[in-house]
Amino acid sequence: MEHWCLLVAEELFDRPGRIGSPSVYHAVIVIFLEFFAWGLLTAPTLVVLHETFPKHTFLMNGLIQGVKGLLSFLSAPLIGALSDVWGRKSFLLLTVFFTCAPIPLMKISPWWYFAVISVSGVFAVTFSVVFAYVADITQEHERSMAYGLVSATFAASLVTSPAIGAYLGRAYGDSLVVVLATAIALLDICFILVAVPESLPEKMRPASWGAPISWEQADPFASLKKVGQDSIVLLICITVFLSYLPEAGQYSSFFLYLRQIMGFSSESVAAFIAVLGILSIVAQTVVLSLLMRSIGNKNTILLGLGFQILQLAWYGFGSEPWMMWAAGAVAAMSSITFPAVSALVSRTADADQQGVVQGMITGIRGLCNGLGPALYGFIFYIFHVELNELPMPESSSGGNVVNSIIPGPPFLFGACSVLLALLVALFIPEHTNLTVRSSNWKKHCGSHGHPHSPQAPGEAKEPLLQDTNV
């Protein structure tokens, strides 16, 4: 830890008397502070959500997160295109400010808190701007390691902050947690204003701020329109859609489900997040590498989908807390699926097709981030999984389980969806060349973009983590 801090200080202040040149460590600090602030609010948010919407908690949670996800999907290409013109720093400031704007409202007005969370999805694309920032300042062969450092920082912030927030809330009250999270968010904003240098070279920006932005650059469906142009691409995209749709829905509601239905205490939820995060990091590094070498790319995808089916079925039928812990270990293994899919695409697509195909996968995942939470909330609603009262904090039993046969209906639906994804993935060849007809795309990138554009075809790898809700 001390060595890491010294490296950060050396990179940030590498010239006497002034802030240093742009570095990956600037991006790392921005991401860590933003998601650490939100991680602190994990336990308080679950309580406030139920108190604000006591009759249709899961439905409203799904609608809130669904609106946020859809707005992020629609706005991400436009914000990315504008950052190519006006620079990264201003959009880092904009996205962090509006993403963290709801935090102080939690104790001022819960209704406004959730309303602002919904509309903040328009700017909840910090990761997109951060990865563009990293692309500006790294060579192509350095980019994977740099993306890995940013992603690991994101995971580290969520491993530590929920537990800290739960402890402080129990000892001193949720108001202190909200104040601390607000202070950290303000620190992040001040850091961007004072210490983060612009990464986009002046010569890469148009001479005028009125430079035109084409509709194709801002069209969120541009990448999705190319899905049907190659059968292999179509199979991969269907697999991603069917497997990530339940995953996105699960992220939006699972911790609420643990807290209110399974009877987990705030500390138990925080511990669950920490353990799952650590196991996922191990699975996506050590285990994934071993599996890719031993059983191949396609079989690794199939194995990950198999673990995801088992995990979701376990969540769906599980009625005891220990079952959730056991299924969480399986969930960590299922996290290898999307990195394996990205690796398959990067190995089989031609060099000038990488950005096109990865852009399609990114677009589909963004769409799932909007559809998944709304779908899960609706399924909870139609199965009458409602909350009548908060469970006792120290409860260790089944809590408010209302259906002894299928306690978690959305998770069982998710298992069926992933089973379909597994059947589709069986038809994906291990070795092939993806040839998406993208002449217009490449022509467009050549005329409107630049070598550092986040979706340029030269970009080999799409980041494995996107903006997600705690």
DOVO-954999 format. One record per residue (C-alpha): residue in one letter; y, x, z. Coordinates in nm, 2 decimals. Example, Ala and Ser with C-alpha at 12.3 -4.5 7.8 and 13.67 -1.06 7.14 Angstrom:
<nodes>
rest v u w
a -0.45 1.23 0.78
s -0.11 1.37 0.71
</nodes>
This chain:
<nodes>
rest v u w
m 0.00 0.00 0.00
e 0.24 0.28 0.09
h 0.16 0.46 -0.24
w 0.23 0.13 -0.44
c 0.56 0.09 -0.26
l 0.66 0.45 -0.35
l 0.57 0.39 -0.72
v 0.78 0.07 -0.72
a 1.08 0.24 -0.56
e 1.05 0.53 -0.81
e 1.04 0.30 -1.11
l 1.32 0.07 -0.99
f 1.56 0.35 -0.89
d 1.47 0.63 -1.13
r 1.83 0.73 -1.20
p 2.08 0.84 -0.93
g 2.34 0.59 -0.84
r 2.22 0.30 -1.05
i 1.93 0.06 -1.10
g 1.66 0.22 -1.32
s 1.54 0.11 -1.66
p 1.33 -0.20 -1.71
s 0.98 -0.16 -1.58
v 0.66 -0.36 -1.51
y 0.74 -0.34 -1.14
h 1.05 -0.55 -1.19
a 0.83 -0.83 -1.33
v 0.57 -0.78 -1.05
i 0.83 -0.83 -0.78
v 0.98 -1.14 -0.95
i 0.63 -1.30 -0.98
f 0.53 -1.21 -0.62
l 0.84 -1.35 -0.46
e 0.83 -1.68 -0.65
f 0.47 -1.76 -0.59
f 0.47 -1.63 -0.23
a 0.75 -1.88 -0.16
w 0.55 -2.17 -0.30
g 0.23 -2.05 -0.14
l 0.39 -2.08 0.21
l 0.44 -2.45 0.14
t 0.07 -2.53 0.06
a -0.01 -2.70 0.39
p 0.33 -2.87 0.44
t 0.33 -3.01 0.09
l -0.01 -3.18 0.15
v 0.12 -3.36 0.46
v 0.45 -3.46 0.30
l 0.27 -3.59 -0.01
h 0.06 -3.83 0.19
e 0.35 -3.94 0.41
t 0.56 -4.01 0.11
f 0.29 -4.19 -0.09
p 0.05 -4.33 0.17
k -0.11 -4.60 -0.05
h -0.17 -4.41 -0.38
t -0.16 -4.05 -0.28
f -0.40 -3.91 -0.54
l -0.26 -4.12 -0.82
m 0.10 -4.01 -0.75
n 0.00 -3.65 -0.71
g -0.17 -3.66 -1.05
l 0.14 -3.82 -1.21
i 0.38 -3.57 -1.05
q 0.17 -3.27 -1.16
g 0.09 -3.43 -1.49
v 0.46 -3.48 -1.58
k 0.54 -3.13 -1.47
g 0.25 -2.99 -1.68
l 0.35 -3.18 -2.00
l 0.71 -3.08 -1.97
s 0.61 -2.72 -1.93
f 0.39 -2.75 -2.24
l 0.68 -2.90 -2.44
s 0.95 -2.66 -2.33
a 0.76 -2.33 -2.33
p 0.80 -2.25 -2.70
l 1.17 -2.33 -2.70
i 1.24 -2.12 -2.39
g 1.04 -1.83 -2.54
a 1.23 -1.85 -2.87
l 1.57 -1.87 -2.69
s 1.47 -1.56 -2.48
d 1.41 -1.38 -2.81
v 1.77 -1.45 -2.90
w 1.96 -1.43 -2.57
g 1.74 -1.19 -2.37
r 1.49 -1.21 -2.09
k 1.70 -1.17 -1.78
s 1.90 -1.48 -1.81
f 1.58 -1.69 -1.87
l 1.40 -1.52 -1.58
l 1.70 -1.63 -1.36
l 1.69 -1.98 -1.51
t 1.32 -2.04 -1.47
v 1.29 -1.90 -1.12
f 1.60 -2.10 -1.00
f 1.48 -2.43 -1.13
t 1.12 -2.38 -1.04
c 1.22 -2.30 -0.67
a 1.50 -2.56 -0.66
p 1.28 -2.83 -0.50
i 1.18 -2.62 -0.20
p 1.47 -2.70 0.04
l 1.45 -3.07 -0.06
m 1.11 -3.10 0.12
k 1.28 -3.16 0.46
i 1.60 -3.32 0.32
s 1.45 -3.59 0.11
p 1.08 -3.60 0.02
w 1.14 -3.85 -0.26
w 1.39 -3.62 -0.43
y 1.15 -3.33 -0.36
f 0.87 -3.47 -0.57
a 1.11 -3.60 -0.83
v 1.27 -3.26 -0.88
i 0.92 -3.10 -0.89
s 0.83 -3.33 -1.18
v 1.14 -3.25 -1.39
s 1.13 -2.88 -1.30
g 0.84 -2.85 -1.53
v 1.09 -2.81 -1.81
f 1.16 -2.46 -1.67
a 0.83 -2.39 -1.49
v 0.74 -2.12 -1.74
t 0.82 -1.80 -1.55
f 0.50 -1.64 -1.66
s 0.58 -1.68 -2.02
v 0.91 -1.50 -1.98
v 0.76 -1.24 -1.75
f 0.49 -1.15 -2.00
a 0.76 -1.13 -2.28
y 0.95 -0.90 -2.05
v 0.64 -0.68 -2.01
a 0.58 -0.68 -2.39
d 0.93 -0.55 -2.45
i 0.88 -0.24 -2.23
t 0.52 -0.15 -2.29
q 0.32 -0.01 -2.58
e 0.03 -0.22 -2.72
h -0.23 0.00 -2.56
e -0.06 -0.03 -2.22
r -0.01 -0.40 -2.23
s -0.35 -0.51 -2.10
m -0.32 -0.30 -1.79
a 0.04 -0.42 -1.74
y -0.07 -0.79 -1.77
g -0.35 -0.72 -1.53
l -0.10 -0.58 -1.27
v 0.12 -0.89 -1.30
s -0.19 -1.12 -1.28
a -0.33 -0.94 -0.98
t 0.01 -0.97 -0.81
f 0.01 -1.34 -0.86
a -0.34 -1.37 -0.71
a -0.24 -1.15 -0.42
s 0.06 -1.37 -0.34
l -0.16 -1.68 -0.32
v -0.43 -1.50 -0.12
t -0.18 -1.42 0.16
s 0.09 -1.68 0.17
p -0.10 -2.01 0.24
a -0.25 -1.86 0.55
i 0.09 -1.73 0.67
g 0.25 -2.07 0.60
a -0.02 -2.26 0.79
y 0.01 -2.03 1.09
l 0.38 -2.05 1.11
g 0.37 -2.43 1.06
r 0.13 -2.47 1.35
a 0.32 -2.24 1.58
y 0.68 -2.32 1.50
g 0.68 -2.63 1.28
d 0.71 -2.70 0.91
s 1.09 -2.68 0.91
l 1.07 -2.30 0.97
v 0.82 -2.26 0.68
v 1.06 -2.45 0.44
v 1.35 -2.23 0.56
l 1.15 -1.91 0.51
a 1.03 -2.02 0.16
t 1.39 -2.11 0.06
a 1.51 -1.76 0.18
i 1.23 -1.59 -0.02
a 1.32 -1.79 -0.33
l 1.69 -1.69 -0.28
l 1.59 -1.33 -0.24
d 1.40 -1.36 -0.57
i 1.71 -1.50 -0.74
c 1.93 -1.22 -0.60
f 1.68 -0.96 -0.70
i 1.70 -1.08 -1.06
l 2.08 -1.09 -1.06
v 2.13 -0.75 -0.90
a 1.82 -0.54 -0.97
v 1.65 -0.66 -1.29
p 1.78 -0.49 -1.60
e 1.76 -0.66 -1.94
s 1.44 -0.56 -2.13
l 1.52 -0.68 -2.48
p 1.71 -0.41 -2.66
e 2.06 -0.50 -2.79
k 1.96 -0.42 -3.14
m 1.68 -0.68 -3.13
r 1.92 -0.96 -3.05
p 2.12 -1.14 -3.31
a 2.49 -1.05 -3.33
s 2.59 -1.41 -3.24
w 2.48 -1.63 -2.96
g 2.49 -1.91 -3.21
a 2.19 -1.77 -3.40
p 1.97 -2.05 -3.53
i 1.64 -2.14 -3.38
s 1.40 -2.31 -3.62
w 1.20 -2.61 -3.53
e 0.87 -2.42 -3.60
q 0.97 -2.17 -3.32
a 1.03 -2.45 -3.07
d 0.74 -2.68 -3.18
p 0.48 -2.70 -2.90
f 0.22 -2.84 -3.13
a 0.26 -2.57 -3.40
s -0.04 -2.37 -3.28
l -0.25 -2.69 -3.23
k -0.20 -2.79 -3.60
k -0.40 -2.49 -3.71
v -0.71 -2.56 -3.50
g -0.90 -2.74 -3.77
q -0.85 -2.47 -4.04
d -1.16 -2.27 -3.93
s -1.48 -2.41 -3.80
i -1.53 -2.13 -3.55
v -1.18 -2.16 -3.42
l -1.24 -2.54 -3.38
l -1.55 -2.48 -3.18
i -1.37 -2.23 -2.95
c -1.08 -2.46 -2.90
i -1.30 -2.76 -2.82
t -1.48 -2.55 -2.57
v -1.15 -2.45 -2.40
f -1.02 -2.80 -2.40
l -1.34 -2.96 -2.25
s -1.37 -2.69 -1.98
y -1.01 -2.64 -1.88
l -0.92 -3.01 -1.87
p -1.12 -3.06 -1.54
e -1.01 -2.72 -1.41
a -0.64 -2.82 -1.45
g -0.70 -3.15 -1.28
q -0.90 -2.98 -1.00
y -0.61 -2.74 -0.93
s -0.37 -3.02 -0.88
s -0.57 -3.23 -0.63
f -0.85 -3.02 -0.48
f -0.66 -2.88 -0.17
l -0.53 -3.23 -0.10
y -0.89 -3.35 -0.13
l -1.01 -3.09 0.12
r -0.73 -3.17 0.37
q -0.73 -3.54 0.36
i -1.08 -3.65 0.25
m -1.31 -3.37 0.37
g -1.11 -3.32 0.70
f -1.02 -2.95 0.66
s -0.74 -2.83 0.89
s -0.44 -2.65 0.74
e -0.59 -2.32 0.85
s -0.92 -2.40 0.68
v -0.75 -2.48 0.35
a -0.55 -2.15 0.37
a -0.87 -1.96 0.44
f -1.05 -2.14 0.16
i -0.77 -2.03 -0.09
a -0.78 -1.67 0.04
v -1.16 -1.64 0.01
l -1.17 -1.81 -0.33
g -0.89 -1.58 -0.45
i -1.06 -1.27 -0.34
l -1.40 -1.37 -0.49
s -1.23 -1.47 -0.81
i -1.06 -1.13 -0.84
v -1.40 -0.96 -0.79
a -1.57 -1.19 -1.04
q -1.31 -1.14 -1.31
t -1.32 -0.76 -1.28
v -1.65 -0.61 -1.16
v -1.89 -0.90 -1.24
l -1.73 -0.98 -1.57
s -1.75 -0.62 -1.69
l -2.12 -0.59 -1.59
l -2.21 -0.92 -1.76
m -2.02 -0.84 -2.08
r -2.22 -0.51 -2.11
s -2.56 -0.65 -2.01
i -2.58 -1.00 -2.17
g -2.30 -1.01 -2.42
n -1.98 -1.20 -2.48
k -2.12 -1.54 -2.58
n -2.39 -1.55 -2.30
t -2.12 -1.46 -2.05
i -1.92 -1.77 -2.16
l -2.23 -1.99 -2.13
l -2.31 -1.85 -1.79
g -1.95 -1.92 -1.67
l -1.97 -2.27 -1.80
g -2.30 -2.32 -1.62
f -2.15 -2.21 -1.29
q -1.85 -2.44 -1.35
i -2.09 -2.74 -1.40
l -2.27 -2.65 -1.08
q -1.95 -2.61 -0.89
l -1.80 -2.94 -1.01
a -2.12 -3.14 -0.94
w -2.13 -2.99 -0.59
y -1.77 -3.09 -0.53
g -1.85 -3.44 -0.66
f -2.16 -3.51 -0.45
g -2.07 -3.29 -0.15
s -1.99 -3.48 0.17
e -1.98 -3.20 0.43
p -1.73 -2.91 0.47
w -2.00 -2.64 0.44
m -2.08 -2.78 0.09
m -1.72 -2.72 -0.02
w -1.74 -2.36 0.10
a -2.07 -2.30 -0.09
a -1.93 -2.46 -0.40
g -1.62 -2.24 -0.37
a -1.83 -1.93 -0.40
v -1.98 -2.08 -0.72
a -1.62 -2.16 -0.84
a -1.53 -1.79 -0.82
m -1.81 -1.71 -1.06
s -1.70 -1.98 -1.30
s -1.36 -1.81 -1.33
i -1.52 -1.56 -1.57
t -1.52 -1.82 -1.85
f -1.17 -1.80 -1.99
p -1.15 -1.41 -1.98
a -1.47 -1.41 -2.17
v -1.33 -1.65 -2.43
s -1.02 -1.44 -2.47
a -1.24 -1.13 -2.52
l -1.45 -1.31 -2.78
v -1.14 -1.41 -2.97
s -0.99 -1.06 -2.95
r -1.31 -0.90 -3.08
t -1.38 -1.13 -3.36
a -1.04 -1.21 -3.50
d -0.87 -0.99 -3.75
a -0.58 -0.78 -3.62
d -0.32 -1.00 -3.80
q -0.48 -1.32 -3.66
q -0.48 -1.23 -3.29
g -0.15 -1.40 -3.21
v -0.23 -1.71 -3.41
v -0.57 -1.78 -3.25
q -0.46 -1.68 -2.90
g -0.16 -1.91 -2.94
m -0.39 -2.20 -3.02
i -0.58 -2.14 -2.70
t -0.26 -2.11 -2.50
g -0.13 -2.44 -2.65
i -0.45 -2.62 -2.56
r -0.45 -2.49 -2.20
g -0.09 -2.60 -2.17
l -0.17 -2.95 -2.29
c -0.46 -2.96 -2.03
n -0.21 -2.86 -1.76
g -0.04 -3.19 -1.82
l -0.34 -3.42 -1.90
g -0.58 -3.29 -1.63
p -0.38 -3.38 -1.32
a -0.29 -3.72 -1.45
l -0.65 -3.79 -1.54
y -0.78 -3.68 -1.20
g -0.52 -3.90 -1.02
f -0.62 -4.20 -1.23
i -0.99 -4.16 -1.16
f -0.93 -4.13 -0.79
y -0.73 -4.45 -0.82
i -0.98 -4.66 -1.02
f -1.26 -4.55 -0.77
h -1.04 -4.66 -0.48
v -1.03 -4.32 -0.31
e -0.73 -4.39 -0.10
l -0.60 -4.25 0.23
n -0.54 -4.48 0.52
e -0.44 -4.22 0.78
l -0.42 -3.84 0.82
p -0.74 -3.69 0.95
m -0.73 -3.51 1.28
p -0.63 -3.14 1.22
e -0.93 -3.01 1.39
s -1.17 -3.24 1.22
s -1.48 -3.06 1.09
s -1.68 -3.36 0.97
g -1.66 -3.56 0.65
g -1.32 -3.70 0.74
n -1.21 -3.99 0.52
v -1.50 -3.99 0.27
v -1.51 -4.35 0.14
n -1.80 -4.33 -0.11
s -2.12 -4.20 0.04
i -2.28 -4.17 -0.31
i -2.00 -4.00 -0.50
p -1.73 -3.88 -0.26
g -1.54 -3.70 -0.54
p -1.57 -3.90 -0.87
p -1.32 -3.69 -1.07
f -1.52 -3.38 -1.01
l -1.84 -3.55 -1.14
f -1.65 -3.65 -1.45
g -1.54 -3.29 -1.48
a -1.90 -3.17 -1.46
c -1.98 -3.40 -1.76
s -1.69 -3.27 -1.95
v -1.79 -2.90 -1.90
l -2.15 -2.99 -1.99
l -2.02 -3.11 -2.33
a -1.82 -2.78 -2.35
l -2.15 -2.59 -2.29
l -2.32 -2.78 -2.57
v -2.03 -2.70 -2.81
a -2.03 -2.33 -2.71
l -2.39 -2.30 -2.80
f -2.29 -2.32 -3.17
i -2.03 -2.04 -3.14
p -2.17 -1.73 -3.32
e -2.17 -1.41 -3.12
h -2.02 -1.20 -3.41
t -1.79 -1.35 -3.67
n -1.46 -1.31 -3.83
l -1.20 -1.57 -3.76
t -0.98 -1.63 -4.07
v -0.71 -1.88 -3.99
r -0.49 -1.96 -4.28
s -0.17 -1.85 -4.13
s 0.04 -1.72 -4.42
n 0.33 -1.95 -4.32
w 0.30 -1.85 -3.96
k 0.32 -1.48 -4.05
k 0.60 -1.54 -4.29
h 0.78 -1.73 -4.01
c 0.73 -1.46 -3.76
g 0.86 -1.20 -4.00
s 1.18 -1.39 -4.07
h 1.26 -1.53 -3.73
g 1.09 -1.32 -3.48
h 1.07 -0.95 -3.39
p 0.80 -0.71 -3.28
h 0.85 -0.80 -2.92
s 0.81 -1.17 -2.96
p 0.56 -1.31 -2.72
q 0.36 -1.49 -3.00
a 0.39 -1.22 -3.26
p 0.06 -1.17 -3.44
g 0.05 -0.81 -3.32
e 0.00 -0.92 -2.97
a -0.37 -0.87 -2.89
k -0.43 -1.04 -2.57
e -0.30 -1.37 -2.42
p -0.23 -1.34 -2.04
l -0.51 -1.48 -1.84
l -0.29 -1.66 -1.59
q -0.02 -1.92 -1.65
d 0.22 -2.11 -1.44
t 0.00 -2.32 -1.22
n 0.05 -2.52 -0.91
v -0.06 -2.39 -0.57
</nodes>
